[in-house]
Amino acid sequence: MHIRIFQFLIAILAVTAGATENRRPLTLDDAIRIFRTSGFDLLIANANVDSARAEEQIAAALPNPSVSLSRGSTSNYDPTLCSGCSSHSVSAGVTDSAISDLVSGRRRLRTDVARALVGVSAATRDDVERTLEFSVKQLLLQAELAKKSLDFARQAHALAAETFDLISKRYNAGAVSEADVARADVQRLESEQAMDSATQALDVAKSQLAFLLGVAEPIDVADDLVQPSSIGVSRDEIYRDAVEHRPDLAAARRQVERARSGIELAKRQRVPDFSPSLQYSREGSGQSAIQPPTLTLGVTTALPILYRYRGEVAKAEADLRVQEIARQKIEAQVSADVSISFAAFQSARARVARMQSRLLPQAARARDLVRLQYEKGAASLFEFIDAQRTYLAAQNEYLQTLNDDWTAVFQMEQASGVELHR
């Protein structure tokens, strides 16, 4: 009784802890961990690996021997006329085809082919994880940047509303024209439009991310990606990692191994199957019996005269050529992916540094100076609004540059098959 109560309390604590985790803002590491646990497509890929392992067991299985038993009687026969005679017949036989598989080596070759397919399936599963993790990272990045963009939009709206109130008061005092009020009102309405667009972008990104993670609860995102990446790698390092860890390349190599084993299996089909058999039969036990006890050992086989499996061998050799070309194609794709992602990373890194060191501070300083001038009457409302728009455009450009920076990092991770952001 006490044990059941304790287990019940543990279950409640586990559910509570899970709910608390779901309410906690989602970081990049959290998103990857959840995806690897409950992502729908990854679960399907795991099931495909299990299916391939079952196929390996099937390929390694030996056929069961065949057993025959029979009993009958002969009519119009009098067994009393001779010693040891009988009118009842008995026969039993055993036939085994597993020996043929073992001797010819076909079982071993079938197992090799199936084992290579298990490797292909496992590498394909890893490639599904590699590809979908890139989507998870991108959606999380979009959600975090949309959240930050919404913060900027709210700040801009507050400033626009404050400016509109100030202009309205000056208009009532006769200090400004109605055109200035209209300009301030347009800026305020545009800031509301920007807030609605940012809210929609955030909701869409979070919904898509939740679906990809396989969770139904509403999620919130952290801000661990709203800052420049701190990755220090070279193109050669990325390429070496890709050659060693890229799962689609590993799958292509496994396909080549499978095709080579397939050629050997096709050639081994030329060795004819044979089935040894052992047969015992009798109808009586005397010398004059209809069928004295008889033990028969036999072998049944097919003569490889009319067909020598040339078609199967040619098909297997063609498959090997296809798989080797496919591997070479993926190797070329790996090199291109690494070069493209690294070039994008270098460009994004330079733009982030430029924006942080010069563009953002200058845009903020220009806005503050024009605002101060406007408050003292040395600048027009149009100049102040233009400076504010320039500052907001610089902030949005900075978010886009961060998006390019992290996207390039994620592309390098996808190209190399290795996580770099940790």
Buried (B, 14 or more C-beta within 10 A) or exposed (E): EEEEEEEEEEEEEEEEEEEEEBEEEBBBEBBBEBBBEEBEBBEEBBEBBEEBBEBBEEBEEEEEBEEEEEEEEBEEEEBEEBEEBBBEBBBBBEBBBBBBBEEBBBBBBBBBBBBBBBBBBBBBBBBBBBEBBBBBBBBBBBBBBBBBBBBBBBEBBEBBBEBBEBBBEBBEEEEBEEEBBEBBBEBBEBBBEBBEBBBEBBEBBBBBBBEBBBBEEEBEBBEBBBEBBEBEBEBEBBBBBBBEBBBBBBBBBBBBBBBBBBBBBBBBBBBEBBBBBBBEBBBBEEEEBBBBEEEEEEEEEEEEEEEEBEEBBEBBBEBBEEBBEBBEEBBEBBBEBBBBBBEBBEBBBEBBEEBBEEBBEBBBEBBEEBBEBBEEEEBBBEBBBBBBBBBBEBBBBBBBBBBBBBBBBBBBBBBBBBBBBE
